[in-house]
Amino acid sequence: MNKSDFGLIGLGVMGQNFVLNLERHGNTVSVFNRNTATTRAYIEGAAAGKRIVPAYSFEEFVASLAPPRRIMLLVKAGEPVDWTIQQILPFIEKGDLIIDGGNSLFSDSERRAKDLEAQGYGFLGMGVSGGEEGALWGPSLMPGGSESAWRAVEPILSAVAAKAKEDAAPCVMYIGPGGAGHFVKMVHNGIEYGDMQLIAEAYDLLRRTLGCSAREFHEIFSNWNTGPLSSFLIDITAKVFLTVDADSGAPLVDLILDKAGQKGTGKWTTKIAGDLGVAIPTISASVDARFLSAKKEQRMQASALLAGPAMFFDSSQKQRLIDAVRDALYASKVCSYAQGMSLLREASEEYHFDLDLAGIARIWRAGCIIRADLLNDISKAFSRDPEMDSLLLDEHFRVSVDAAQTGWRYAIRTAVELGIPVAAMSGSLAYYDAYRSARLPANLVQAQRDFFGAHTFERIDKPGIFHADWNSPPA
């Protein structure tokens, strides 16, 4: 029998759609799922009549693939990935390639790459972004591992990846060694957390101050989607407000419980940023916001006990506030991306990933959840200056953020005066103001540290390391 070109283990919705994508681009694909009923249902349903070959054991699955075998895993991150690899190792041969396409922690991918390559197998830890639709029609792909492993599968991945509308370039490239691909995907997800929280804060500020209807919100976000904020997330947000609950006739968004879930990649981003000493306040605030949202019962109790300011907004300032919130959303989003790119730069040096920041921005232009017109400008900025310390230093972004400043500050000031939480927007503004400050109050922090712990300090007027006797009487 003819052997398959590619194999995939894990037939969740993402896996099923990715297989259809592979098959549509001319590949015969073998599939395996631990639950055989899932495999049978898929073969009899969406995969019927297509070049998709079912297997019902790991041995049968591996035997169905043409060597060198290309096997992709789309299973839950963590122990399930290690378990699945152990199940297929007895049946594969040196030179075969394993691709982990789940949301694995980058350090796990580093470990797996070293272990498998030492045994003669290829390994790629590949970030996959785009959700169900992206998997079917073209995701953004972020493969990391050995460059030879990437070359072995480059034609297939380039064919199935999303294509940027500007130049039809495939949204995939070799990211770097070891866990580089999953690190970049983790930061992508952190930026995604920030984007979603900033949009939610923009909505909440306008909802509480202006009482906008769902139809008005649809019009506001649709309008924003025609300008610099144009993006997948703004587009779907506009569409959210059109969906009506079949039972009540009310906007469905108004009936959803305000408790946001998370799968952990945002938390990983904030933890690793802390390890690397990189400030990402917008992304961190978005993770904190999800933590707070989960405390619904506590918030209900607190809302009856804790006082806030009187809520009054001059309705004659409606359009001014809408425009200001748009500007605040744009400037805050730029700061969030600046934080993410700074984290990538630091990780590139620390872990020797040699990341191409302009290239990473290019492959995020289509297919992925954070795809946005803004990414064209980000890619161009790092193409102009690959060694740029911060996106905020690029001339295009210096000008555009400065133009948004008045509205940005007005929107946040309004929120603070009315007691409306905008932690991510405020975090972005504080980040911007701190980054542009030639002098920060860290001199006092160092004085305190030296006072209680003799941690020493440096001086601005002469070189050296100093310690003071802070309890000595004044001269």
C-alpha positions as CSV (number, residue, x, y, z in Angstrom):
1,M,0.0,0.0,0.0
2,N,1.0,3.6,-0.5
3,K,2.5,5.3,2.5
4,S,1.2,8.6,4.0
5,D,3.2,11.8,3.6
6,F,2.4,13.1,7.1
7,G,1.0,11.8,10.4
8,L,-1.0,13.5,13.1
9,I,-1.8,12.3,16.6
10,G,-4.6,14.1,18.5
11,L,-8.0,14.6,16.8
12,G,-9.4,17.4,18.8
13,V,-11.0,20.1,16.7
14,M,-7.6,21.7,16.0
15,G,-6.2,18.4,14.9
16,Q,-9.1,17.5,12.7
17,N,-9.0,20.8,10.9
18,F,-5.2,20.8,10.5
19,V,-5.4,17.4,8.9
20,L,-8.1,18.7,6.4
21,N,-5.7,21.6,5.7
22,L,-2.8,19.2,5.0
23,E,-5.0,17.0,2.8
24,R,-6.3,19.9,0.8
25,H,-2.7,20.8,-0.1
26,G,-2.0,17.4,-1.6
27,N,-0.8,15.3,1.3
28,T,-2.0,11.9,2.3
29,V,-2.3,12.0,6.1
30,S,-2.4,9.2,8.7
31,V,-4.3,10.0,11.9
32,F,-4.5,8.5,15.4
33,N,-6.4,9.3,18.5
34,R,-6.4,7.5,21.8
35,N,-10.2,7.3,21.7
36,T,-10.9,5.1,18.7
37,A,-14.5,6.2,18.5
38,T,-13.2,9.8,17.8
39,T,-11.1,8.4,14.9
40,R,-14.0,6.4,13.4
41,A,-16.4,9.4,13.7
42,Y,-13.9,11.6,11.9
43,I,-13.2,9.1,9.1
44,E,-16.9,8.6,8.6
45,G,-17.6,12.3,8.8
46,A,-15.4,15.3,7.8
47,A,-12.6,13.0,6.5
48,A,-14.8,10.8,4.3
49,G,-13.6,10.3,0.8
50,K,-10.3,12.2,1.5
51,R,-6.7,11.0,1.5
52,I,-6.9,10.5,5.3
53,V,-5.8,7.2,6.7
54,P,-7.0,6.0,10.1
55,A,-4.8,4.0,12.5
56,Y,-6.0,2.3,15.7
57,S,-2.6,1.6,17.4
58,F,0.7,3.4,17.6
59,E,2.4,0.6,15.7
60,E,-0.1,0.7,12.9
61,F,0.1,4.5,12.7
62,V,3.9,4.6,12.4
63,A,3.9,1.7,9.9
64,S,1.5,3.7,7.6
65,L,4.0,6.6,7.2
66,A,6.6,6.9,4.4
67,P,10.1,7.4,5.9
68,P,11.6,9.6,6.9
69,R,8.4,9.9,8.9
70,R,6.9,13.3,9.8
71,I,4.7,13.0,12.9
72,M,2.9,15.9,14.5
73,L,1.4,15.8,18.0
74,L,-1.6,18.0,18.9
75,V,-2.2,16.8,22.4
76,K,-2.5,18.5,25.8
77,A,0.8,20.1,26.9
78,G,2.9,18.6,29.7
79,E,2.9,14.9,30.6
80,P,0.6,13.8,27.7
81,V,3.3,15.0,25.2
82,D,6.0,13.0,26.9
83,W,3.7,9.9,27.2
84,T,2.8,10.1,23.5
85,I,6.4,10.4,22.4
86,Q,7.3,7.3,24.5
87,Q,4.5,5.3,22.8
88,I,5.8,6.0,19.3
89,L,9.6,5.7,20.0
90,P,9.7,1.9,19.8
91,F,8.4,2.1,16.2
92,I,10.2,5.0,14.6
93,E,13.7,5.1,13.1
94,K,16.6,7.5,13.2
95,G,16.0,10.4,10.9
96,D,12.2,10.5,11.6
97,L,10.8,13.8,12.8
98,I,8.4,14.6,15.7
99,I,6.6,17.9,15.8
100,D,4.9,19.1,19.0
101,G,2.2,21.5,17.9
102,G,0.6,22.1,21.3
103,N,1.1,24.9,23.7
104,S,4.1,23.4,25.5
105,L,6.3,25.3,27.9
106,F,9.5,26.2,26.0
107,S,11.8,24.6,28.6
108,D,10.0,21.3,28.0
109,S,10.7,21.7,24.3
110,E,14.3,22.4,25.0
111,R,14.5,19.1,27.0
112,R,12.7,17.1,24.4
113,A,14.8,18.5,21.5
114,K,18.0,17.5,23.3
115,D,16.8,14.0,24.3
116,L,15.4,13.2,20.8
117,E,18.2,14.7,18.8
118,A,20.8,12.7,20.9
119,Q,19.0,9.6,19.9
120,G,19.1,10.5,16.2
121,Y,15.5,11.8,15.8
122,G,14.4,15.2,14.6
123,F,12.3,17.4,16.8
124,L,10.4,20.6,16.3
125,G,8.5,22.5,19.1
126,M,6.1,24.5,17.0
127,G,3.7,27.2,18.1
128,V,0.4,27.0,16.2
129,S,-1.9,30.0,16.4
130,G,-5.3,30.7,14.7
131,G,-7.8,28.6,16.5
132,E,-10.1,26.2,14.7
133,E,-10.5,28.4,11.6
134,G,-6.8,29.0,11.4
135,A,-6.0,25.3,11.6
136,L,-8.4,24.6,8.7
137,W,-7.5,27.5,6.4
138,G,-4.1,28.6,7.4
139,P,-2.5,29.2,10.8
140,S,0.6,31.1,11.8
141,L,3.3,28.6,12.6
142,M,6.3,29.1,14.8
143,P,8.7,26.1,14.6
144,G,11.8,25.8,16.7
145,G,14.4,23.1,17.0
146,S,17.2,22.0,14.7
147,E,17.3,23.8,11.3
148,S,17.7,20.4,9.5
149,A,14.4,19.3,11.0
150,W,12.8,22.5,9.8
151,R,14.1,21.9,6.3
152,A,12.6,18.4,6.2
153,V,9.1,19.8,6.6
154,E,9.4,23.3,5.3
155,P,7.5,22.8,2.0
156,I,4.5,21.2,3.7
157,L,4.3,23.8,6.5
158,S,4.8,26.7,4.0
159,A,1.9,25.4,2.0
160,V,-0.6,25.0,4.8
161,A,0.4,28.2,6.7
162,A,-1.7,31.4,6.4
163,K,-0.7,33.8,3.6
164,A,-0.3,37.5,4.4
165,K,-2.7,39.7,2.4
166,E,0.0,42.2,1.6
167,D,2.5,40.0,-0.2
168,A,1.1,36.4,0.0
169,A,4.1,35.3,2.1
170,P,3.5,32.2,4.2
171,C,3.2,33.0,7.9
172,V,5.8,30.5,9.0
173,M,9.6,30.7,9.3
174,Y,12.3,28.9,11.3
175,I,12.3,30.6,14.7
176,G,15.5,29.2,16.3
177,P,17.0,26.3,18.2
178,G,15.5,24.2,21.0
179,G,12.4,25.8,22.5
180,A,12.5,29.0,20.5
181,G,9.3,28.3,18.7
182,H,7.3,27.6,21.8
183,F,8.9,30.6,23.5
184,V,7.7,32.9,20.7
185,K,4.2,31.3,20.8
186,M,4.1,31.9,24.6
187,V,4.9,35.6,24.1
188,H,2.3,35.7,21.3
189,N,-0.2,34.5,23.8
190,G,0.9,37.0,26.4
191,I,0.3,39.8,23.8
192,E,-3.0,38.2,23.0
193,Y,-4.0,38.4,26.7
194,G,-3.0,42.1,26.7
195,D,-5.0,42.8,23.5
196,M,-8.1,41.2,24.8
197,Q,-8.0,42.9,28.2
198,L,-7.4,46.3,26.6
199,I,-10.4,45.8,24.3
200,A,-12.5,44.7,27.3
201,E,-11.5,47.8,29.2
202,A,-12.4,50.1,26.3
203,Y,-15.8,48.4,26.2
204,D,-16.3,48.7,29.9
205,L,-15.3,52.3,30.1
206,L,-17.8,53.3,27.4
207,R,-20.5,51.0,28.8
208,R,-20.3,52.4,32.3
209,T,-20.0,56.1,31.2
210,L,-22.2,56.2,28.1
211,G,-24.5,53.2,28.5
212,C,-23.9,52.3,24.8
213,S,-26.2,49.6,23.4
214,A,-24.9,46.5,21.7
215,R,-25.8,48.0,18.3
216,E,-23.8,51.1,19.2
217,F,-20.8,49.0,20.3
218,H,-21.0,47.1,17.0
219,E,-20.8,50.4,15.1
220,I,-18.0,51.8,17.3
221,F,-15.8,48.7,16.9
222,S,-16.6,48.4,13.2
223,N,-15.5,52.0,12.7
224,W,-12.3,51.4,14.7
225,N,-11.6,48.3,12.5
226,T,-11.2,50.6,9.5
227,G,-8.2,52.5,10.9
228,P,-4.9,51.8,12.7
229,L,-6.7,49.4,15.1
230,S,-7.8,47.1,12.3
231,S,-7.3,43.5,13.5
232,F,-8.8,40.1,14.0
233,L,-9.7,40.8,17.6
234,I,-11.4,44.2,16.9
235,D,-13.3,42.6,14.0
236,I,-14.7,39.7,16.1
237,T,-15.5,42.1,18.9
238,A,-17.7,44.1,16.6
239,K,-19.4,40.9,15.5
240,V,-19.9,39.7,19.1
241,F,-22.3,42.6,19.7
242,L,-24.6,41.5,16.8
243,T,-25.3,38.0,18.4
244,V,-28.7,37.8,20.1
245,D,-29.8,35.2,22.6
246,A,-32.4,33.0,21.1
247,D,-34.4,32.6,24.4
248,S,-34.5,36.2,25.6
249,G,-33.8,38.3,22.6
250,A,-31.1,40.1,24.6
251,P,-27.6,40.6,23.3
252,L,-25.8,37.4,24.2
253,V,-22.7,39.2,25.5
254,D,-24.8,40.8,28.2
255,L,-25.8,37.3,29.5
256,I,-22.3,35.9,29.8
257,L,-21.0,35.5,33.3
258,D,-18.0,37.8,33.9
259,K,-15.5,35.1,34.8
260,A,-12.7,34.8,32.2
261,G,-10.8,31.5,31.9
262,Q,-7.2,30.9,31.0
263,K,-4.9,28.0,30.0
264,G,-1.7,29.2,31.6
265,T,0.4,30.7,28.8
266,G,-0.2,34.2,30.1
267,K,1.0,33.2,33.5
268,W,4.1,31.6,32.0
269,T,4.8,34.9,30.1
270,T,4.7,37.0,33.3
271,K,6.8,34.5,35.3
272,I,9.5,34.2,32.7
273,A,9.5,38.0,32.1
274,G,10.2,38.3,35.8
275,D,13.0,35.7,35.6
276,L,14.6,37.8,32.7
277,G,14.0,41.1,34.4
278,V,11.8,42.5,31.6
279,A,8.8,44.8,32.5
280,I,5.6,43.7,30.9
281,P,3.0,45.6,33.0
282,T,0.2,45.5,30.3
283,I,0.4,41.8,29.9
284,S,0.8,41.2,33.7
285,A,-2.3,43.4,34.3
286,S,-4.3,41.3,31.8
287,V,-3.4,38.1,33.7
288,D,-4.3,39.7,37.0
289,A,-7.6,40.9,35.6
290,R,-8.5,37.2,34.8
291,F,-7.6,36.2,38.3
292,L,-9.8,38.9,39.7
293,S,-12.7,38.1,37.4
294,A,-12.6,34.5,38.7
295,K,-13.4,35.9,42.2
296,K,-17.0,36.6,41.3
297,E,-18.5,35.8,44.7
298,Q,-16.0,38.0,46.5
299,R,-16.6,40.8,44.1
300,M,-20.3,40.6,44.6
301,Q,-19.8,40.9,48.4
302,A,-17.3,43.7,48.0
303,S,-19.6,45.7,45.7
304,A,-22.1,46.0,48.5
305,L,-19.5,47.1,51.1
306,L,-16.8,49.2,49.3
307,A,-17.6,52.7,48.2
308,G,-16.4,54.3,45.0
309,P,-16.8,57.8,43.6
310,A,-20.2,59.1,42.3
311,M,-20.8,58.2,38.7
312,F,-21.5,61.2,36.5
313,F,-20.3,61.9,33.0
314,D,-21.3,64.9,30.9
315,S,-23.1,63.3,27.9
316,S,-22.1,66.3,25.7
317,Q,-18.6,64.8,25.8
318,K,-19.7,61.5,24.3
319,Q,-17.9,61.6,21.0
320,R,-14.8,63.1,22.7
321,L,-14.7,60.1,25.0
322,I,-15.2,57.6,22.2
323,D,-12.4,59.1,20.3
324,A,-10.2,59.2,23.4
325,V,-10.8,55.6,24.2
326,R,-9.9,54.7,20.6
327,D,-6.6,56.6,21.0
328,A,-6.0,55.0,24.4
329,L,-6.6,51.5,23.0
330,Y,-4.1,52.2,20.1
331,A,-1.4,53.6,22.3
332,S,-1.8,51.0,25.0
333,K,-1.7,48.3,22.3
334,V,1.6,49.7,21.0
335,C,3.1,49.6,24.5
336,S,1.9,46.0,24.9
337,Y,3.6,44.9,21.7
338,A,6.7,46.9,22.7
339,Q,6.8,44.9,26.0
340,G,6.4,41.6,24.1
341,M,9.1,42.4,21.6
342,S,11.5,43.5,24.4
343,L,10.9,40.2,26.1
344,L,11.7,38.3,22.9
345,R,14.9,40.4,22.5
346,E,16.0,39.6,26.0
347,A,15.2,35.9,25.7
348,S,17.1,35.8,22.4
349,E,20.2,36.9,24.1
350,E,19.7,34.8,27.3
351,Y,18.8,31.5,25.5
352,H,20.9,32.1,22.3
353,F,17.8,31.9,20.1
354,D,19.0,34.5,17.6
355,L,15.4,35.7,17.0
356,D,14.5,37.7,13.9
357,L,12.0,40.2,15.4
358,A,11.0,41.7,12.0
359,G,10.4,38.2,10.7
360,I,8.3,37.2,13.8
361,A,6.1,40.2,13.3
362,R,5.7,39.2,9.6
363,I,4.5,35.7,10.4
364,W,2.0,37.2,12.8
365,R,0.3,39.2,10.1
366,A,-2.2,36.5,9.2
367,G,-3.6,33.3,10.6
368,C,-2.9,34.0,14.3
369,I,-5.2,35.5,16.9
370,I,-3.2,38.8,17.2
371,R,-3.1,39.4,13.5
372,A,-3.4,43.1,12.9
373,D,-2.5,45.8,10.4
374,L,-0.2,47.2,13.1
375,L,2.2,44.2,12.6
376,N,3.2,45.6,9.2
377,D,4.5,48.7,10.9
378,I,6.2,46.6,13.6
379,S,7.9,44.4,11.0
380,K,9.1,47.5,9.1
381,A,10.4,49.1,12.3
382,F,12.6,46.1,13.1
383,S,13.7,45.8,9.5
384,R,14.9,49.4,9.6
385,D,16.7,48.8,12.9
386,P,17.1,45.1,13.9
387,E,19.0,46.2,17.1
388,M,16.4,48.6,18.3
389,D,16.0,48.4,22.0
390,S,12.3,49.3,22.1
391,L,9.5,49.6,19.5
392,L,8.7,52.9,21.2
393,L,11.9,54.4,19.8
394,D,10.9,53.9,16.2
395,E,10.0,57.2,14.5
396,H,6.6,55.9,13.2
397,F,5.6,54.8,16.7
398,R,7.1,57.9,18.4
399,V,4.8,60.1,16.2
400,S,1.7,57.9,16.4
401,V,1.8,57.4,20.1
402,D,2.5,61.1,20.7
403,A,-0.5,62.0,18.6
404,A,-2.7,59.7,20.8
405,Q,-1.3,61.0,24.1
406,T,-4.0,63.6,24.8
407,G,-6.9,61.2,24.3
408,W,-5.0,58.4,26.1
409,R,-4.6,60.4,29.2
410,Y,-8.1,61.8,29.1
411,A,-9.6,58.3,28.8
412,I,-7.6,57.0,31.8
413,R,-8.3,60.1,33.8
414,T,-12.0,59.7,33.2
415,A,-11.9,56.1,34.3
416,V,-10.0,56.9,37.5
417,E,-12.3,59.8,38.4
418,L,-15.3,57.5,37.9
419,G,-13.8,54.4,39.6
420,I,-13.7,52.2,36.5
421,P,-10.8,49.8,36.5
422,V,-8.5,50.1,33.5
423,A,-5.4,48.3,34.8
424,A,-4.0,47.3,31.4
425,M,-4.4,50.8,29.9
426,S,-3.0,52.3,33.0
427,G,-0.1,49.8,33.0
428,S,0.7,50.8,29.4
429,L,0.7,54.5,30.2
430,A,2.9,54.0,33.3
431,Y,5.2,51.9,31.2
432,Y,5.4,54.7,28.6
433,D,6.0,57.4,31.2
434,A,8.6,55.4,33.0
435,Y,10.5,54.5,29.8
436,R,10.6,58.1,28.7
437,S,11.9,59.3,32.2
438,A,15.6,60.2,32.3
439,R,15.4,59.9,36.1
440,L,13.2,57.6,38.2
441,P,12.8,57.4,42.0
442,A,14.9,54.3,42.2
443,N,17.6,56.4,43.9
444,L,15.3,56.5,47.0
445,V,14.7,52.7,46.7
446,Q,18.4,52.1,46.7
447,A,18.8,54.4,49.7
448,Q,16.2,52.4,51.6
449,R,17.8,49.1,50.6
450,D,21.2,50.3,51.8
451,F,19.7,51.6,55.0
452,F,18.1,48.3,56.1
453,G,20.3,45.7,54.3
454,A,23.6,47.4,53.4
455,H,22.9,46.6,49.8
456,T,25.1,49.5,48.6
457,F,24.5,52.0,45.8
458,E,26.2,53.8,43.0
459,R,26.5,57.6,42.8
460,I,25.9,60.0,39.9
461,D,28.9,62.2,40.7
462,K,31.7,59.7,41.0
463,P,32.4,56.0,40.2
464,G,32.4,53.2,42.7
465,I,30.2,51.2,45.0
466,F,29.1,52.9,48.3
467,H,27.5,52.2,51.6
468,A,26.3,55.0,54.0
469,D,25.8,55.2,57.7
470,W,22.2,56.3,57.5
471,N,21.8,56.6,61.3
472,S,24.7,59.0,61.8
473,P,23.7,62.5,63.1
474,P,23.5,65.3,60.5
475,A,26.7,67.3,60.0
